[in-house]
Amino acid sequence: MENIDDYDITEPSAMDMLLVRLEEINQENEDFMELLLEKLDDMVITWEQPWYQKINSVTRPIKETNEDVKSESETYRTDSFTREESTIVQKNWNRFRKKFRLPDKPICIARWRNKEGKHPTVPQERARHFVISYLAKGLERNLYQVYRHFLTEYGGPVKGPYSEQEEKIMEICFHHCPKKAVVYLSAILSREPRNIYNRLRHMRNGKPESTKKIKWKLELATKFLQKLIKYSGYSFNELKNRTFDLSVWHKLQVYMRQPYDKLKKFWYRQLHVLLFVEYDVKFTRLGKKLMKILESAPLYQVWTDIRWKDVAKKFPDGFTSAFLRGVAYRLIRRYQRRNYNWLRDPLIEVVSYTLRQMKTAPRKTYRLKTLTLSSEGILTPIKYNVKMDLQSIN
C-alpha cells in the first residue's frame, strides 16, 4: 500500500487507511455478487449431477448419516485434490465467466461473505451454489470439497515470504484491532488465515530456538520407545500402525527435549519400520520397486498427486507411508538432472529417468537395519533371513 511506511504503527490514521482499503475490497466483492445476481435467472443446472453434488449447502460437509446418502451406490473421493482436478476447476471457471460475461475475479467469490444468511433460498446463496456446482462439473467431489478447494486456491493466492510492508500492515492491524486482525489481514494481503496466524505468532513470540540435531543411537531410541509405550498405554506390539493423541507427543517433547514434530518424523519415518518390518530388505531393490509402482500409476501425473498411504498398502505390514516417501524422494533427488523441476514435471518422465540412471549407477548394498525389543526392554539389532517378495507387489 502506498505511503504506509510514512505512518507510525500507533497512529489511528494508519489503521484508518487500512480500513479504507478493506472497504474497497468488500465493495469489489459486493459488486461482483451484484453481477452474478443480474444473471441469476439464467443460472439453471442442466447437466447430470451425481447425488453428492445435489446437496443444497456448499459451506457445510455432507452428513454421512443421511439415509438418502446411504442408499446411493456412487461414491466421491476423499483424498487431496490432484493437479488434474485443480486444472479441471480452473477450466470450469474460465468457461463459467466467459459464458456469463463476468470479469476474471475468482478471489471475489472466495472472499465474499453472505450477510443475508446462508439459507438455500437466499438469492446470493443460490448464485454461489450455482457457481460451485459449475466448478464441480467432471469431478468426483461433493460441493463442500470443491468450495474449500476454491477458497484455498483463490482466497489466498499470495504465497511465499512476507515483505517489510506486509509485516508493518500486520503490526498496525494487530495493534488497533487484535480480535479481527487475522480476518482483516487475510482480505488486505490476500493470504490464507492460517498462514497469517503462524506469521503473527512468529512476530509476537520471536523465532523459536533451534534445537541441536539429535543423534539416534540405540540407547536414546530405547528411552524414546519406553516412554512412548508408557505415555500411550499400549504394549509394544500394539504400537504397530497406531496413531497417538497429541498429548502423548507433548509429553515426549518435554522428556526428550525435542520438538514433537521431529519425534513424530523419527517414529514414522524410521523406528516404526525398523521394528515391525520382519524381512531382509535391500534399499536398491526396494527403490526400484517403488519407482515401477509410481511409473505404472496413471492417476499420479505429478509428484504432489502421489497418495503415499495407498502406496504403503501395497507393501508388507510395518512399512509406513512416510518411510516409502522418503526412499522415493532421496532416489529422485539423487539422480535429478539439471534444468528440470521434479515436483512439477510429469511424474512418468521423472521416474523413468531415475530408473534409467539407477541401471548405470555403481551398486552398493545397503540393508534395512532391523531392530527388536528384548525381554529386558532394550532395543537390539536383529537380522531376518526371509527376503521380501517384491514380485508379488503390484
SULTAUR-V646161 format. One record per residue. N is the residue number from 1. SS is DSSP state (H for helix, E for strand, C for the rest). PSI is psi in whole degrees, 0 to 359 (999 if undefined). NEAR is the number of other C-alpha atoms within 8 Angstrom. Layout:
# SULTAUR-V646161
n-><N/N>
ss-><SS/SS>
psi-><PSI/PSI>
near-><NEAR/NEAR>
This chain:
# SULTAUR-V646161
n-><1/2/3/4/5/6/7/8/9/10/11/12/13/14/15/16/17/18/19/20/21/22/23/24/25/26/27/28/29/30/31/32/33/34/35/36/37/38/39/40/41/42/43/44/45/46/47/48/49/50/51/52/53/54/55/56/57/58/59/60/61/62/63/64/65/66/67/68/69/70/71/72/73/74/75/76/77/78/79/80/81/82/83/84/85/86/87/88/89/90/91/92/93/94/95/96/97/98/99/100/101/102/103/104/105/106/107/108/109/110/111/112/113/114/115/116/117/118/119/120/121/122/123/124/125/126/127/128/129/130/131/132/133/134/135/136/137/138/139/140/141/142/143/144/145/146/147/148/149/150/151/152/153/154/155/156/157/158/159/160/161/162/163/164/165/166/167/168/169/170/171/172/173/174/175/176/177/178/179/180/181/182/183/184/185/186/187/188/189/190/191/192/193/194/195/196/197/198/199/200/201/202/203/204/205/206/207/208/209/210/211/212/213/214/215/216/217/218/219/220/221/222/223/224/225/226/227/228/229/230/231/232/233/234/235/236/237/238/239/240/241/242/243/244/245/246/247/248/249/250/251/252/253/254/255/256/257/258/259/260/261/262/263/264/265/266/267/268/269/270/271/272/273/274/275/276/277/278/279/280/281/282/283/284/285/286/287/288/289/290/291/292/293/294/295/296/297/298/299/300/301/302/303/304/305/306/307/308/309/310/311/312/313/314/315/316/317/318/319/320/321/322/323/324/325/326/327/328/329/330/331/332/333/334/335/336/337/338/339/340/341/342/343/344/345/346/347/348/349/350/351/352/353/354/355/356/357/358/359/360/361/362/363/364/365/366/367/368/369/370/371/372/373/374/375/376/377/378/379/380/381/382/383/384/385/386/387/388/389/390/391/392/393/394>
ss-><C/C/C/H/H/H/C/C/C/C/C/H/H/H/H/H/H/H/H/H/H/H/H/H/H/H/H/H/H/H/H/H/H/H/H/H/H/H/C/H/H/H/C/C/C/C/C/C/C/C/H/H/H/C/C/C/C/C/C/C/C/C/C/C/C/C/H/H/H/H/H/C/C/C/C/C/C/C/C/C/C/C/H/H/H/H/H/H/H/H/H/H/H/H/H/H/H/H/H/C/C/C/C/C/C/H/H/H/H/H/H/C/C/C/C/C/C/C/C/C/C/C/H/H/H/H/H/H/H/H/H/H/H/H/H/C/C/C/C/C/C/C/H/H/H/H/H/H/H/H/H/H/H/H/H/C/C/C/C/C/C/C/C/H/H/H/H/H/H/H/H/H/H/H/H/H/C/C/C/C/H/H/H/H/H/H/H/H/H/C/C/C/H/H/H/H/H/H/H/H/H/H/H/H/H/C/C/C/C/C/C/C/C/C/C/C/C/H/H/H/H/H/H/H/H/H/H/H/H/H/H/H/C/C/C/C/H/H/H/C/C/C/C/C/C/H/H/H/H/H/H/H/H/H/H/H/C/C/C/H/H/H/H/H/H/H/H/H/H/H/H/H/H/H/H/H/C/C/C/E/C/E/H/H/H/H/H/H/H/H/H/H/H/H/H/C/C/C/C/C/C/C/H/H/H/C/C/H/H/H/H/H/C/C/C/C/C/C/C/C/H/H/H/H/H/H/H/H/H/H/H/H/H/H/C/C/C/C/C/C/C/C/C/C/C/C/H/H/H/H/H/H/H/H/H/H/H/H/H/H/C/C/C/C/C/C/E/C/C/C/E/E/E/C/C/C/C/C/E/E/E/C/C/C/C/C/E/C/C/H/H/H/C/C>
psi-><142/142/5/333/342/351/147/147/325/351/128/328/335/316/325/320/319/323/326/316/321/320/323/319/314/322/322/319/317/322/320/320/324/321/321/317/329/335/13/323/334/353/86/130/113/355/162/133/140/163/326/357/9/7/140/322/138/348/1/138/157/136/113/349/351/129/327/324/317/330/348/145/335/139/158/158/149/1/183/155/137/171/321/318/320/322/321/317/316/316/320/322/316/319/319/310/328/321/320/9/61/152/153/75/67/335/333/321/318/324/339/136/130/111/350/0/158/21/139/338/348/131/316/322/326/320/314/320/319/317/312/323/320/319/334/356/131/5/146/59/148/169/326/319/316/320/314/320/319/318/317/317/320/343/334/68/341/125/177/187/154/139/166/322/318/318/325/320/320/319/321/312/316/328/319/326/67/326/330/12/314/320/314/314/324/321/315/318/350/44/158/141/318/320/320/319/312/319/321/318/321/319/325/318/351/168/129/145/133/141/146/137/129/141/113/82/167/320/315/320/326/315/318/313/319/318/327/319/318/310/328/333/7/154/172/312/333/351/340/130/29/143/150/149/151/329/328/315/327/320/319/325/318/316/316/346/43/146/138/334/327/325/321/319/317/319/308/332/338/288/318/316/318/330/322/356/111/56/162/107/123/129/326/314/321/317/318/318/319/313/320/325/316/325/328/10/102/336/338/100/326/168/318/349/343/131/96/333/324/321/317/332/340/344/162/162/137/328/141/157/323/321/313/322/319/320/312/320/314/323/312/318/327/320/20/132/164/153/35/150/104/341/326/338/156/131/322/326/318/314/317/319/317/317/320/320/325/329/326/351/150/137/124/135/109/129/155/124/84/153/163/160/119/171/338/1/28/138/131/146/150/143/133/137/346/122/143/132/90/337/331/353/120/999>
near-><4/4/6/9/8/5/9/7/9/8/8/7/7/13/11/8/8/10/8/8/9/11/8/8/10/9/8/9/12/9/8/10/10/8/9/9/10/7/9/10/6/5/8/6/5/4/4/4/8/7/9/13/11/7/9/6/9/11/6/6/7/8/5/6/6/7/6/6/10/9/6/8/5/6/7/8/6/5/5/4/8/8/10/7/9/9/8/11/10/9/8/12/11/9/8/10/11/8/6/7/6/7/5/6/6/8/9/10/11/10/10/9/4/8/4/6/6/7/6/8/6/10/8/10/12/11/12/9/11/11/9/12/10/10/12/14/8/5/7/7/12/11/14/12/9/12/11/8/9/10/11/10/8/10/13/13/10/7/6/4/4/6/6/6/9/9/9/10/11/11/9/12/13/10/9/9/8/8/6/7/11/10/8/10/15/13/11/10/8/11/14/11/10/6/8/12/9/8/8/9/9/10/8/6/7/7/6/6/4/4/5/4/4/4/4/6/6/8/8/8/10/11/8/10/8/9/9/10/12/8/9/9/6/9/7/7/6/7/9/9/6/6/4/7/7/6/6/11/12/9/9/15/12/8/6/7/7/9/7/10/6/8/12/9/10/9/9/12/12/10/9/13/14/11/12/10/11/8/9/12/10/10/10/8/8/10/11/9/9/10/13/9/9/11/11/6/7/6/5/10/11/13/11/7/11/7/7/10/8/7/9/11/7/8/8/7/6/11/13/13/10/10/12/12/9/9/9/11/8/8/10/12/7/6/9/9/5/4/4/7/6/11/7/8/10/10/14/10/8/11/13/10/8/13/10/8/9/8/6/6/6/4/4/4/7/7/8/9/8/12/10/9/10/8/5/5/8/9/12/9/8/8/7/8/6/7/8/7/6/7/5/5/7/5>
